Amino acid sequence: MKDILISSFDMEIGGVERSLISMLDKFDYKNYNVDLMLYSHTGEFMKFISNDKYHLLPESKYYKTYRMHIASIFKNKQMKIGLARLRARFNSKGNGACQMQYMWKYTLPYIPKLNKKYDVAISYLWPHYFVSEKVDANTKIAWIHTDYSKIETNIDMDLEMWNKFDYIVAVSQECKNAFLSKYHSLEEKIIVMENITSPEFIKKQSLEKIDDFKKEKGLFKLLSVGRFDEAKGFDNAIKALRILHDIGYKNIKWYVIGYGRDEELLKNLIKENNLEDSFILLGKKVNPYPYMKECDLYVQPSRYEGKAVTVTEAQILGKAVMITNYKTANSQLKNGQDGYITDLSIEGIADGIEKLYKDERLRKRLEENCKNNDYTNKSELDKLYKIIEMGM
């Protein structure tokens, strides 16, 4: 049996983490021994991690620092790592993605290697320096989950890291295309493998009872799930709802499940637009599926995505979904068949919601098509097994 390592940051609530859980759930453990390396054993999704199928490696105090505040690192007397983090902040000039790159570059000399050799090592979340520099493996694979053409990085540093991998896995064709528009020299390394979904798990979880999202007569409920940051476009969503209310659709409410660094910004924007009773932040939810099941329309107002896990999850539950026309949107759904793509603008979001609100026949057709689609895609893992068996 071949030894496989899969690594990621932590199990905080997020689409990448959901897709990792699904992949781990469907993995072939009869033929492969799997170790899971999480830099930090934190997050609400830790309860879905099970040593019955695979082996969770012990948490490392060194790798845990990557999601710690610099002050906490110094407080823990990890002085070299703390100084390296300060240097990264200075050299990146505050750019979040670049800061991540420099953080890894400068801290690498002070963090340990794994002492086990693997047949295959998979790095599931960028930046991929742990597997590229600290793991000994015959074959190395890196995952990409987002539109990298939208992320400002140090390209030379990134290419040096990417070139240490034998394969790069993109979660959609458009995600691959966007990546190659920036890193065109890596074309021979890249394959497409969709996020693994588990319809049985999602449908079962959707049966949980909830008290804060019951159907109310006359209300049309929108739902979105995602991090509170610029990529997800919730600031545009707030402004779009203001437009809808101004033209008379005051019975439309928008609920958002999530958390993140832009929470205060969103709360202030909600207040500025007098939408405190209509644009409602529900906070973190380990189980968003009962909310998806009860909403009238699932909306993804993102500026960019790789392939949004939550959109597929809403489709699995037979919901009409609307997404903005981000670069990878056409690989997410079939427009007019199992979802609706609207213009990526505040006005476009408002127009799309108005159309689907007024056109109940279209909405019902999208729902029926979703219910009749088979979103089971366990066979996608065969692409990974093929790579593993080919070796390098």
C-alpha positions as CSV (number, residue, x, y, z in Angstrom):
1,M,0.0,0.0,0.0
2,K,1.3,3.5,-0.9
3,D,1.7,6.1,1.8
4,I,-0.1,9.4,1.1
5,L,0.2,12.7,2.9
6,I,-2.5,15.4,2.7
7,S,-1.9,18.8,4.2
8,S,-3.9,21.9,4.9
9,F,-4.1,24.7,7.4
10,D,-6.9,24.0,9.9
11,M,-10.6,23.1,9.9
12,E,-12.2,26.5,10.3
13,I,-15.5,26.8,8.4
14,G,-15.0,27.3,4.7
15,G,-15.5,25.9,1.3
16,V,-12.0,24.4,0.9
17,E,-12.4,22.7,4.3
18,R,-15.8,21.3,3.3
19,S,-14.3,19.9,0.0
20,L,-11.4,18.4,2.0
21,I,-13.8,16.6,4.3
22,S,-15.7,15.2,1.4
23,M,-12.5,14.0,-0.3
24,L,-11.3,12.3,2.9
25,D,-14.8,10.7,3.3
26,K,-14.7,9.2,-0.2
27,F,-11.0,8.2,-0.3
28,D,-9.9,4.7,-1.1
29,Y,-8.4,3.5,2.2
30,K,-8.2,-0.2,1.1
31,N,-5.3,0.7,-1.3
32,Y,-3.7,3.7,0.4
33,N,-2.4,4.6,3.8
34,V,-3.3,8.3,4.4
35,D,-1.7,10.8,6.9
36,L,-3.4,14.1,7.4
37,M,-1.3,17.1,8.4
38,L,-3.2,20.1,9.7
39,Y,-1.0,23.0,10.8
40,S,-3.5,23.9,13.5
41,H,-6.0,21.5,15.1
42,T,-8.6,24.2,15.3
43,G,-12.0,25.0,13.8
44,E,-15.6,23.8,14.0
45,F,-15.0,21.1,11.3
46,M,-12.5,19.2,13.5
47,K,-15.4,17.1,14.7
48,F,-15.6,15.6,11.2
49,I,-11.9,14.5,11.3
50,S,-11.7,10.8,12.2
51,N,-8.6,8.6,12.8
52,D,-10.7,5.5,12.0
53,K,-10.0,5.9,8.3
54,Y,-6.8,7.9,8.2
55,H,-4.1,9.1,10.6
56,L,-4.1,12.7,11.9
57,L,-0.5,13.7,12.6
58,P,0.2,15.5,15.9
59,E,-0.1,19.3,15.9
60,S,3.3,21.1,15.6
61,K,3.9,24.3,17.6
62,Y,5.9,25.6,14.7
63,Y,3.3,25.3,12.0
64,K,0.5,26.4,14.3
65,T,2.2,29.9,14.2
66,Y,1.0,30.5,10.6
67,R,-2.4,31.6,11.8
68,M,-1.3,33.2,15.0
69,H,-0.9,37.0,15.7
70,I,2.7,38.0,15.8
71,A,2.3,39.2,19.4
72,S,1.2,35.7,20.4
73,I,4.3,34.2,18.7
74,F,6.6,36.4,20.7
75,K,4.6,35.7,23.9
76,N,5.3,32.0,23.2
77,K,9.0,32.8,23.0
78,Q,9.3,31.8,19.4
79,M,11.5,34.8,18.7
80,K,13.0,33.8,15.3
81,I,9.7,33.0,13.8
82,G,8.2,36.2,15.2
83,L,11.1,38.3,13.7
84,A,10.6,36.5,10.4
85,R,6.9,37.4,10.4
86,L,7.7,41.0,11.1
87,R,10.2,41.0,8.2
88,A,7.5,39.5,5.9
89,R,5.0,42.2,6.9
90,F,7.6,44.9,6.1
91,N,8.7,43.5,2.7
92,S,5.2,42.7,1.5
93,K,4.0,46.3,2.2
94,G,0.8,45.0,3.6
95,N,-0.3,43.0,0.6
96,G,-2.1,40.0,2.1
97,A,-1.2,37.3,-0.5
98,C,2.4,38.5,-0.8
99,Q,2.7,38.7,2.9
100,M,1.8,35.0,3.1
101,Q,4.5,34.2,0.5
102,Y,7.2,36.1,2.4
103,M,6.0,34.7,5.7
104,W,6.7,31.2,4.5
105,K,10.0,32.2,2.8
106,Y,11.4,33.8,5.9
107,T,10.2,31.3,8.5
108,L,11.1,28.1,6.6
109,P,14.6,27.9,8.1
110,Y,13.1,27.7,11.6
111,I,10.4,25.0,11.1
112,P,11.1,21.3,11.1
113,K,10.8,18.7,8.2
114,L,8.6,15.7,8.5
115,N,10.7,12.6,9.2
116,K,8.7,10.2,7.1
117,K,9.0,9.7,3.3
118,Y,5.8,9.4,1.3
119,D,4.9,8.0,-2.1
120,V,2.7,11.0,-2.7
121,A,2.3,14.3,-0.8
122,I,-0.7,16.5,-1.5
123,S,-0.8,20.2,-0.5
124,Y,-4.5,21.2,-0.4
125,L,-4.2,24.9,0.2
126,W,-1.9,27.7,-1.1
127,P,0.8,28.7,-0.3
128,H,2.3,25.2,-0.7
129,Y,5.7,25.7,0.9
130,F,5.2,23.0,3.5
131,V,5.0,20.2,1.0
132,S,7.5,21.8,-1.5
133,E,10.2,22.3,1.1
134,K,9.6,20.2,4.2
135,V,8.2,16.9,2.9
136,D,10.1,14.1,1.2
137,A,7.9,12.4,-1.4
138,N,8.3,10.7,-4.7
139,T,5.4,12.7,-6.2
140,K,4.1,16.1,-5.1
141,I,0.7,17.5,-5.9
142,A,-0.7,21.0,-5.2
143,W,-4.4,22.1,-5.3
144,I,-5.8,25.4,-6.6
145,H,-9.3,26.4,-5.5
146,T,-9.6,30.0,-6.7
147,D,-9.1,32.4,-9.6
148,Y,-5.3,33.2,-9.3
149,S,-5.5,35.9,-12.0
150,K,-7.3,38.0,-9.4
151,I,-4.7,37.6,-6.6
152,E,-1.7,39.9,-6.5
153,T,1.4,37.7,-5.8
154,N,5.1,37.8,-6.3
155,I,5.1,35.7,-9.5
156,D,8.8,34.8,-9.5
157,M,8.5,33.5,-5.9
158,D,5.3,31.6,-6.8
159,L,6.8,30.0,-9.9
160,E,9.8,28.8,-7.9
161,M,7.4,27.1,-5.5
162,W,5.0,25.7,-8.1
163,N,7.9,24.2,-10.1
164,K,8.7,21.9,-7.2
165,F,5.4,20.1,-7.8
166,D,4.9,17.3,-10.3
167,Y,1.2,18.0,-10.7
168,I,-1.2,20.9,-10.0
169,V,-4.9,20.1,-9.6
170,A,-7.5,22.8,-10.5
171,V,-11.1,22.4,-9.3
172,S,-12.6,23.5,-12.6
173,Q,-11.6,24.1,-16.2
174,E,-12.1,27.8,-15.9
175,C,-10.0,27.8,-12.7
176,K,-7.3,26.1,-14.7
177,N,-7.6,28.7,-17.5
178,A,-7.4,31.6,-15.1
179,F,-4.3,30.1,-13.4
180,L,-2.6,29.6,-16.8
181,S,-3.2,33.1,-17.8
182,K,-0.9,34.1,-15.0
183,Y,1.4,31.0,-14.9
184,H,1.4,29.9,-18.5
185,S,4.7,28.0,-18.2
186,L,3.0,25.4,-15.9
187,E,0.5,24.1,-18.5
188,E,2.0,20.6,-18.6
189,K,1.7,20.1,-14.9
190,I,-2.0,21.0,-14.5
191,I,-5.1,18.7,-14.5
192,V,-8.8,19.4,-13.7
193,M,-10.5,17.5,-10.8
194,E,-13.7,18.8,-9.4
195,N,-14.4,19.1,-5.7
196,I,-15.8,15.9,-4.3
197,T,-19.4,16.2,-3.1
198,S,-21.3,14.0,-0.7
199,P,-25.1,14.4,-1.5
200,E,-26.0,11.8,1.1
201,F,-24.3,13.8,3.9
202,I,-25.7,17.1,2.8
203,K,-29.3,15.9,2.6
204,K,-29.0,14.2,5.9
205,Q,-27.6,17.3,7.6
206,S,-30.3,19.5,6.0
207,L,-32.9,17.7,8.2
208,E,-31.6,19.4,11.4
209,K,-34.2,21.7,13.0
210,I,-33.4,25.4,13.1
211,D,-35.3,28.3,14.9
212,D,-33.8,31.4,13.2
213,F,-34.8,30.9,9.6
214,K,-38.4,29.7,9.4
215,K,-40.6,30.4,6.5
216,E,-42.7,33.5,6.9
217,K,-45.7,34.3,4.7
218,G,-45.1,37.0,2.2
219,L,-41.3,37.0,2.6
220,F,-38.9,36.1,-0.1
221,K,-35.7,34.8,1.5
222,L,-32.3,35.0,-0.1
223,L,-29.3,33.1,1.3
224,S,-25.6,33.3,0.8
225,V,-22.7,31.4,2.5
226,G,-19.1,32.5,2.6
227,R,-16.2,34.4,4.2
228,F,-16.7,38.1,4.9
229,D,-14.0,39.4,2.5
230,E,-13.8,41.3,-0.8
231,A,-13.8,38.1,-3.0
232,K,-17.4,37.1,-1.9
233,G,-18.9,40.4,-2.8
234,F,-21.3,40.9,0.2
235,D,-20.7,44.6,0.1
236,N,-22.3,44.6,-3.4
237,A,-25.1,42.4,-2.1
238,I,-26.0,45.0,0.5
239,K,-26.2,47.8,-2.1
240,A,-28.2,45.5,-4.5
241,L,-30.8,44.9,-1.7
242,R,-31.0,48.6,-1.2
243,I,-31.9,49.0,-4.9
244,L,-34.5,46.3,-4.6
245,H,-36.1,47.9,-1.6
246,D,-36.1,51.3,-3.3
247,I,-38.1,50.0,-6.3
248,G,-40.6,48.4,-4.0
249,Y,-39.4,44.9,-3.1
250,K,-39.4,45.4,0.6
251,N,-40.5,41.8,1.3
252,I,-37.1,40.5,0.1
253,K,-34.7,39.7,2.9
254,W,-31.1,38.6,2.5
255,Y,-29.4,36.2,5.0
256,V,-25.7,35.5,5.1
257,I,-23.9,32.7,6.9
258,G,-20.3,33.3,7.5
259,Y,-17.5,35.2,9.3
260,G,-14.3,37.0,8.5
261,R,-12.2,40.1,8.5
262,D,-14.8,42.4,6.8
263,E,-17.6,41.8,9.3
264,E,-17.5,45.3,10.8
265,L,-17.3,46.9,7.3
266,L,-20.4,44.9,6.3
267,K,-22.3,45.8,9.5
268,N,-21.5,49.5,8.9
269,L,-22.7,49.3,5.3
270,I,-25.9,47.6,6.4
271,K,-26.5,50.4,8.8
272,E,-25.7,53.1,6.3
273,N,-28.3,51.6,3.9
274,N,-30.9,51.2,6.7
275,L,-31.1,47.5,6.1
276,E,-30.7,46.3,9.7
277,D,-34.0,44.3,9.5
278,S,-33.5,43.0,6.0
279,F,-29.8,42.1,5.5
280,I,-29.0,39.7,8.3
281,L,-25.6,38.3,9.2
282,L,-26.3,34.9,10.8
283,G,-22.6,34.3,11.8
284,K,-20.8,31.0,11.8
285,K,-22.9,27.9,11.2
286,V,-21.3,24.4,11.2
287,N,-24.3,23.2,9.4
288,P,-25.7,25.6,6.7
289,Y,-27.8,23.0,5.0
290,P,-31.1,23.5,6.8
291,Y,-30.9,27.2,5.8
292,M,-30.2,26.3,2.2
293,K,-33.2,23.9,2.3
294,E,-35.5,26.6,3.5
295,C,-34.4,29.6,1.4
296,D,-36.3,30.8,-1.7
297,L,-33.1,31.6,-3.7
298,Y,-29.4,30.8,-3.1
299,V,-27.2,33.7,-4.3
300,Q,-23.4,33.8,-4.8
301,P,-22.5,37.5,-5.4
302,S,-18.8,36.8,-5.7
303,R,-16.2,38.9,-7.5
304,Y,-14.1,35.7,-8.2
305,E,-14.2,32.0,-7.3
306,G,-12.5,28.8,-8.3
307,K,-15.6,26.7,-8.0
308,A,-17.9,27.6,-5.1
309,V,-18.6,24.5,-3.1
310,T,-21.7,26.1,-1.5
311,V,-23.4,26.6,-4.9
312,T,-23.2,22.9,-5.7
313,E,-24.4,22.1,-2.2
314,A,-27.5,24.3,-2.7
315,Q,-28.1,22.6,-6.1
316,I,-27.9,19.2,-4.4
317,L,-30.8,20.4,-2.1
318,G,-32.8,21.3,-5.1
319,K,-32.6,25.1,-4.8
320,A,-32.7,27.7,-7.5
321,V,-29.3,29.4,-7.5
322,M,-28.0,32.7,-8.9
323,I,-24.4,33.5,-9.3
324,T,-22.5,36.6,-10.7
325,N,-20.6,36.3,-13.9
326,Y,-17.2,35.9,-12.4
327,K,-14.5,34.5,-14.6
328,T,-15.1,30.8,-13.7
329,A,-19.0,31.1,-13.6
330,N,-19.7,29.0,-16.7
331,S,-17.9,26.0,-15.1
332,Q,-20.1,26.3,-12.0
333,L,-23.4,25.7,-13.7
334,K,-25.4,25.6,-16.9
335,N,-27.0,29.1,-17.3
336,G,-30.7,28.9,-17.5
337,Q,-30.8,25.1,-16.8
338,D,-29.6,24.4,-13.2
339,G,-28.8,28.0,-12.2
340,Y,-28.8,31.6,-13.4
341,I,-25.8,33.8,-14.1
342,T,-26.2,37.6,-13.7
343,D,-23.9,40.5,-14.4
344,L,-21.1,41.0,-11.9
345,S,-22.2,44.5,-10.7
346,I,-24.5,45.9,-8.0
347,E,-27.2,46.6,-10.6
348,G,-26.7,43.1,-12.2
349,I,-27.2,41.4,-8.8
350,A,-30.4,43.5,-8.2
351,D,-31.7,42.7,-11.8
352,G,-31.0,39.0,-11.5
353,I,-32.8,38.7,-8.1
354,E,-35.8,40.8,-9.5
355,K,-36.0,38.5,-12.5
356,L,-36.0,35.3,-10.5
357,Y,-38.4,36.8,-7.9
358,K,-40.9,37.7,-10.6
359,D,-40.5,34.7,-12.8
360,E,-41.6,31.8,-10.6
361,R,-41.8,29.4,-13.6
362,L,-38.1,29.9,-14.3
363,R,-37.3,29.5,-10.6
364,K,-39.3,26.3,-10.4
365,R,-37.6,24.9,-13.5
366,L,-34.2,25.6,-12.1
367,E,-35.2,23.8,-8.9
368,E,-36.6,20.7,-10.8
369,N,-33.5,20.5,-12.9
370,C,-31.3,20.5,-9.8
371,K,-33.4,17.8,-8.2
372,N,-33.1,15.7,-11.3
373,N,-29.3,16.1,-11.7
374,D,-26.9,13.7,-10.2
375,Y,-24.2,15.7,-8.3
376,T,-22.4,12.6,-7.1
377,N,-18.9,12.8,-8.5
378,K,-16.8,10.3,-6.5
379,S,-15.4,9.1,-9.8
380,E,-13.3,12.4,-10.0
381,L,-11.0,10.7,-7.4
382,D,-10.0,8.2,-10.2
383,K,-8.0,11.1,-11.7
384,L,-6.0,11.4,-8.5
385,Y,-5.5,7.6,-8.2
386,K,-4.2,7.6,-11.7
387,I,-1.6,10.2,-10.8
388,I,-0.7,8.3,-7.7
389,E,-0.2,5.0,-9.6
390,M,1.8,6.6,-12.3
391,G,4.3,8.1,-9.8
392,M,7.3,10.1,-11.0
